[in-house]
Amino acid sequence: MMVMVAAKVYFSNNVMIRHWLSAARAVTLLDHAGAIVPPDAALFELRAPSRVILVPDEIIFNIDRAYVPRPRQPNRRGVYDRDQGRCAYCGREILFQEATLDHVIPLSAGGVSTWENLVNCCAPCNQRKGGRTPEQARMKLQIRPFTPKVRLRPE
């Protein structure tokens, strides 16, 4: 049996995102701090051998109190997927096993490990660039690093 679970996201444009969940998952979400059961929600019985649980057909999550998805931390697989398996400097398509992570602004120069500072790179380009910035190494970035968006799929 499926239960409608609505997550209301209160932004300036008042977006509402709905997800379908199983009745068992809905029961576990009822105890969540951000869960609100609307007063007009229809209830149905979920029977177990030892008890009967009333489950609403709709649960609203107030994002002010509920989980808000955040962009994941950058890692080798994520950067490889974001850059579509291409070297950021020469543009050559490379296998995941041969790919290396490169800091656009090197750690030695105060760079940090963020999505905007990490790119996918082949080993020859990474060795050529070394611990320098692309400008110092006279190399041009063909792929601009960016933070991937968190995707919420509305109905």
C-alpha positions in Angstrom: 0.0 0.0 0.0 1.3 3.5 -0.9 0.9 6.7 1.2 1.2 10.2 -0.2 3.9 12.1 1.6 4.1 15.8 0.7 7.2 17.8 1.5 6.3 21.5 1.6 9.3 23.7 0.8 8.8 27.3 1.8 10.9 29.4 -0.6 10.0 32.7 -2.1 7.9 30.9 -4.8 6.2 28.5 -2.3 7.1 25.3 -4.0 5.5 22.0 -2.9 7.2 18.7 -3.8 5.4 15.4 -3.4 6.8 11.9 -3.0 5.1 8.6 -2.9 6.2 6.4 0.0 5.2 2.9 1.3 2.9 2.7 4.3 5.8 1.2 6.4 8.1 4.1 5.6 5.2 6.6 6.4 4.9 5.0 9.9 8.5 5.6 10.6 8.3 9.2 9.4 5.4 10.0 11.7 7.8 10.4 14.6 10.0 12.8 12.7 10.3 16.3 14.3 9.2 18.0 11.0 6.2 15.8 10.3 2.8 17.4 10.4 -0.5 15.5 9.8 -3.1 17.7 8.2 -6.4 17.8 10.1 -8.3 16.8 7.0 -6.1 13.8 6.1 -7.9 10.5 5.7 -6.7 7.8 8.1 -6.5 4.1 7.2 -5.7 1.1 9.4 -2.4 -0.8 9.2 -2.9 -4.1 10.9 -0.2 -6.0 12.7 -0.6 -9.2 14.7 -0.2 -7.3 18.0 -1.7 -3.9 17.2 -3.5 -1.6 14.7 -1.8 1.6 13.6 -3.7 4.5 12.1 -1.7 6.0 9.2 -2.7 9.3 7.5 -2.8 9.4 3.7 -0.8 12.6 3.7 2.1 13.8 5.8 3.5 17.3 5.4 7.1 18.2 6.2 7.9 21.7 7.2 11.4 22.3 5.8 12.1 24.7 8.7 12.1 21.7 11.0 12.8 18.8 8.6 15.7 17.4 6.6 16.9 19.7 3.8 19.1 17.9 1.2 22.6 19.4 0.8 25.1 19.0 -2.0 27.3 16.0 -1.2 30.9 16.5 -0.5 33.2 16.4 -3.5 34.9 13.0 -4.1 36.7 11.4 -7.0 33.6 9.7 -8.5 31.5 12.8 -8.2 34.0 15.1 -9.9 34.5 12.5 -12.6 30.8 12.3 -13.2 30.3 16.1 -13.1 33.1 16.6 -15.7 31.7 13.7 -17.8 34.9 11.7 -17.8 36.9 14.4 -19.6 40.2 16.0 -18.6 39.6 19.7 -17.7 42.8 20.8 -19.4 43.2 18.8 -22.7 39.5 17.7 -23.0 40.5 14.1 -23.7 38.1 11.4 -22.5 39.7 9.3 -19.8 38.7 6.1 -17.9 37.8 6.5 -14.3 40.8 4.3 -13.2 43.2 6.7 -15.1 41.6 9.9 -13.9 43.1 12.1 -11.1 41.7 14.9 -9.1 43.4 18.3 -9.6 43.1 21.4 -7.4 42.8 24.4 -9.7 44.3 26.5 -7.0 46.8 24.1 -5.4 46.6 23.3 -1.7 50.1 24.7 -1.3 48.8 28.1 -2.5 45.8 28.1 -0.1 43.3 26.2 -2.3 40.6 24.2 -0.7 38.9 20.9 -1.6 35.6 22.2 -2.8 33.5 21.5 -6.0 34.6 24.9 -7.4 38.3 24.1 -7.0 38.4 20.4 -8.1 38.5 19.1 -11.6 39.0 15.8 -13.4 42.4 15.5 -14.9 44.5 13.0 -16.9 47.9 12.0 -15.3 50.1 13.8 -18.0 48.2 17.1 -17.6 48.3 16.8 -13.8 52.1 16.3 -13.9 52.6 19.1 -16.3 50.6 21.5 -14.1 52.2 20.4 -10.9 51.8 22.6 -7.9 51.0 25.7 -9.9 47.8 27.5 -11.0 46.6 27.0 -14.6 47.9 30.5 -15.5 51.3 29.8 -14.1 51.5 26.5 -16.0 50.1 28.2 -19.1 47.3 25.7 -19.3 43.7 26.7 -20.0 40.7 25.1 -18.2 38.3 23.7 -20.8 35.8 22.7 -18.1 34.7 25.3 -15.5 34.2 23.6 -12.1 30.8 24.1 -10.4 28.8 22.6 -7.5 26.2 20.1 -8.8 22.6 21.0 -7.9 20.6 18.9 -5.5 17.8 17.4 -7.5 14.3 17.2 -6.1 12.0 15.5 -8.5 8.5 17.0 -8.4 5.6 15.0 -9.8 
